[in-house]
Amino acid sequence: MKGSLKSSHFSDFLQPSQIIFNLKAKDKIQAIEELLDVLVKQKLVENKKLVLTRIIDRERLESTGLGHNVALPHARVDTEGEIAIAVGKSKGGISFDSIDGKKVHLIILIVWNPSLPGLFNHLFAGLAKFLRYSRFRQRVFGSKNKSELRGVLSEISLSFPQEDTIISRASLLMKLQEIEKKKKRAKKEQRKKLKEQANLIRQELDEALVARYDRLMERYGFAVAEVDVGVCQGCNINVATGLSSAIEGSNDIYVCENCGKFMVASKNKEK
């Protein structure tokens, strides 16, 4: 039943028929299409063209290459169930414009239903928790067949928190704010494209998070502040040392206890 997810394992959404152990694709778009064909064949996705367009638009906004040879392309569109997942492994590697510049050897494609806002954020958190461990990645890349690969991935335990729990991607929230600022000074034809980009981000973020973001934007004109040298740039008040350390290198959302704005790590490299 939709909306009833609480906890499960990654393998609950991944059958062997949804795995391509040796991707034929040589580039990003080919790989995404190859994996989408699997979901269409399994009748987990109906409109391949629509989903492909959404995923490509999302890649242009920000690459889903997570680094460490892993990519997580995704789209939020109507599906037959709650989540549709396809996994592909590439021996030679595929260029994905990843943040570390490395080729991708594991692609996890996810399509999830709009009736489940925030679902991807929780799924992403569960995957990222496991994939950041080098020993786990080595076992994934070292798997010798489809069954073995699914067996390793099945160890990923997913927990879906209650609606009031905020788990999200800080970089997207900051990008949304930057887009909103550009819209104010953009020409009419540019505003349409910027609005489309903003909508892509809004669809991916938790509804409660977006609602809070909108309230902050309406009241202050900005909702996301950087933390630079331990100071929230939204109110110029020192952030607790432990919190400041947690924000550094994190892509989770934090809220300033003083001004209530969302906080992200500073882009300033000369600290």
Secondary structure as the mmCIF struct_conf table of DSSP 4:
data_model
#
loop_
_struct_conf.conf_type_id
_struct_conf.id
_struct_conf.beg_label_comp_id
_struct_conf.beg_label_asym_id
_struct_conf.beg_label_seq_id
_struct_conf.end_label_comp_id
_struct_conf.end_label_asym_id
_struct_conf.end_label_seq_id
TURN_TY1_P TURN_TY1_P1 LYS A 2 GLY A 3
STRN STRN1 SER A 7 HIS A 9
HELX_RH_3T_P HELX_RH_3T_P1 PHE A 10 PHE A 13
HELX_RH_3T_P HELX_RH_3T_P2 PRO A 16 GLN A 18
STRN STRN2 ILE A 19 ILE A 20
BEND BEND1 PHE A 21 ASN A 22
BEND BEND2 LYS A 26 ASP A 27
HELX_RH_AL_P HELX_RH_AL_P1 LYS A 28 LYS A 41
TURN_TY1_P TURN_TY1_P2 GLN A 42 LYS A 43
BEND BEND3 LEU A 44 LEU A 44
BEND BEND4 GLU A 46 GLU A 46
HELX_RH_AL_P HELX_RH_AL_P2 LYS A 48 LEU A 61
BEND BEND5 GLU A 62 GLU A 62
STRN STRN3 GLY A 65 GLY A 67
TURN_TY1_P TURN_TY1_P3 HIS A 68 ASN A 69
STRN STRN4 VAL A 70 ALA A 71
STRN STRN5 HIS A 74 ARG A 76
BEND BEND6 GLU A 80 GLU A 82
STRN STRN6 ILE A 83 ILE A 94
TURN_TY1_P TURN_TY1_P4 ILE A 99 ASP A 100
HELX_LH_PP_P HELX_LH_PP_P1 LYS A 102 LYS A 103
STRN STRN7 VAL A 104 TRP A 112
TURN_TY1_P TURN_TY1_P5 PRO A 114 SER A 115
BEND BEND7 LEU A 116 LEU A 116
TURN_TY1_P TURN_TY1_P6 PRO A 117 GLY A 118
HELX_RH_AL_P HELX_RH_AL_P3 LEU A 119 LEU A 131
TURN_TY1_P TURN_TY1_P7 ARG A 132 ARG A 132
HELX_RH_AL_P HELX_RH_AL_P4 SER A 134 PHE A 141
TURN_TY1_P TURN_TY1_P8 GLY A 142 GLY A 142
BEND BEND8 ASN A 145 ASN A 145
HELX_RH_AL_P HELX_RH_AL_P5 LYS A 146 LEU A 153
TURN_TY1_P TURN_TY1_P9 SER A 154 GLU A 155
STRN STRN8 SER A 157 SER A 159
TURN_TY1_P TURN_TY1_P10 GLU A 163 ASP A 164
HELX_RH_AL_P HELX_RH_AL_P6 ALA A 170 ARG A 185
BEND BEND9 ALA A 186 ALA A 186
HELX_RH_AL_P HELX_RH_AL_P7 LYS A 188 GLU A 204
BEND BEND10 LEU A 205 LEU A 205
HELX_RH_AL_P HELX_RH_AL_P8 GLU A 207 TYR A 220
BEND BEND11 GLY A 221 GLY A 221
STRN STRN9 VAL A 224 ASP A 228
TURN_TY1_P TURN_TY1_P11 VAL A 229 GLY A 230
STRN STRN10 VAL A 231 CYS A 232
TURN_TY1_P TURN_TY1_P12 GLN A 233 ASN A 236
STRN STRN11 ILE A 237 ASN A 238
HELX_LH_PP_P HELX_LH_PP_P2 VAL A 239 ALA A 240
HELX_RH_AL_P HELX_RH_AL_P9 THR A 241 ILE A 247
TURN_TY1_P TURN_TY1_P13 GLU A 248 GLY A 249
BEND BEND12 ASP A 252 ASP A 252
STRN STRN12 TYR A 254 VAL A 255
TURN_TY1_P TURN_TY1_P14 GLU A 257 CYS A 259
STRN STRN13 PHE A 262 ALA A 265
#
